[in-house]
């Protein structure tokens, strides 16, 4: 009989990025015994890598900003496919969540008069990103961890045990959720270092596992982002929405090859950086779509004046939403106006004095100096699109973050709906604070109602068997690294930034073949720190999530946000009314069309009718 470490908690939070930590704090503040589980080291998550900042309409730099303008920008950025209620809650609650961080000990950069400073970012009408240089995520995670430590100190004072009501399990990967009689009863996983198994008995789980980028080769995502939470939700009977929408960030490093995909923050453009092709042309002026034409400058002079006088000039087109800029760079490179390494040039050197660049963008300065031997205060950066963020995720109820399975909640990047077809930069850090808090609160309420539950012995045995299968097959099985490489090739070549019907069909066939091979994956060695085994277990998650993306991308016969179909290049108002919902039918992904919730009239009233007419059908208007 396999040895399994067992724990019982009121609330189990899977993921220790911003969403997970904020959820855990709220559950603990509600008095619940809470576990935080993290696949990576505690403190190492995408949240810590966030550079630009957190979007919140505080109006500190431009007093015209307010939640209504933020809501409008978010809906426009998502091309109106967003769950309007999530976008509304997000815009209304983000400023309070930022303030609250300062009460926990965060210190954001300041304006001259001592307010939290806010910077410009693509798609945001006013300077809106609260930031700490270009290391905002680090401050956010540091602060949330500090709050957790202070709660543990309170618990020590009261119970003589720091971990009495909140405990962190790091380097621990969850591979299975248990559902009995339609409700969550626990989670199962293993410690990466020892390979020992661990079981959490609980009635309330918050998924906060982040993104899916590791299905692509060129990505800003790190090794943990294999879509585990998405797959765990699907397998437990919950649904995913918007899986066709992936954000390819326009500016990843393209050279040298060993660092291809690493992010170059949008703050470079927010602080004045411009994009040029190899002819020296500032090409973004040629790519302003009709829906955005009114808000963006038509000449370089007007665009440059906007930085000092934003009320009387229109924004530079370099600050269009990310999907537009990524497609423009892709077109320039395809037309032969890109660099040899397949990128374009991002120039901050000729726009800001060297000491300003080093002060405002310290991480970028070091990143290029150390990784590419480029001094960005003197030379332009070479950049191109990189797979960055998944808009799709667990379908949740907007106010409570509850998924379709009782006791399952989701927040942060793993949840879907908030960003529609395209996320605005800075809206993720605020999203994870707003909905992380809500997830913790509602999971705690649910745990009170549901009481404690535990999974059946048979279910736990099944999870052990599935986890051990690659080791049992041993070296004779399929190689996990080969399969991962093939998956990345398929996704990059056939389900990438520009999509076509024939290629998508081909991808679905090839993913089905790969799925059969993943069932035969085998690894040598034992359970003690065995990265091949870890990858073998991650692969089935990546496969199922990639199948969702490919099938939804084939179904959606239009182009919108992070989904571009060469054969259907325009947005179609009829498709705006539809969410594609993925669920599991046996082992296969099933797609259903579901109508989008209709925006309340007072929220519709925030837009000009002429603007809504670009997105909505006559019947809706
Ligand atoms: P994450 O922070 O990604 O954390 C996920 C957690 O889940 C990790 O602890 C991981 O170990 C854990 N996990 C995953 N799978 C499992 C499993 N099976 N078992 C146990 N634990 C698991 N957004 C902005 O708004 N502004 C920015 O400036 C910005 N800059 C960015 C820069 C970079 C380089 C990147 C990659 C992203 C950036 N983003 C930015 C996006 C933003 O950082 C992420 O979307 C956000 O941090 C996601 O937070 P999260 O809490 O949902 O998940």
Boltz pocket constraint, residues with backbone or C-beta under 6 A from the ligand:
constraints:
  - pocket:
      binder: B
      contacts: [[A, 14], [A, 15], [A, 16], [A, 17], [A, 18], [A, 19], [A, 20], [A, 37], [A, 38], [A, 39], [A, 40], [A, 41], [A, 44], [A, 45], [A, 46], [A, 47], [A, 48], [A, 49], [A, 50], [A, 51], [A, 52], [A, 53], [A, 54], [A, 55], [A, 136], [A, 137], [A, 172], [A, 173], [A, 174], [A, 175], [A, 208], [A, 209], [A, 210], [A, 211], [A, 220], [A, 221], [A, 222], [A, 224], [A, 228], [A, 229], [A, 263], [A, 388], [A, 389], [A, 411], [A, 412], [A, 413], [A, 414], [A, 424], [A, 425], [A, 426], [A, 427], [A, 428], [A, 429], [A, 430], [A, 432]]
      max_distance: 6.0
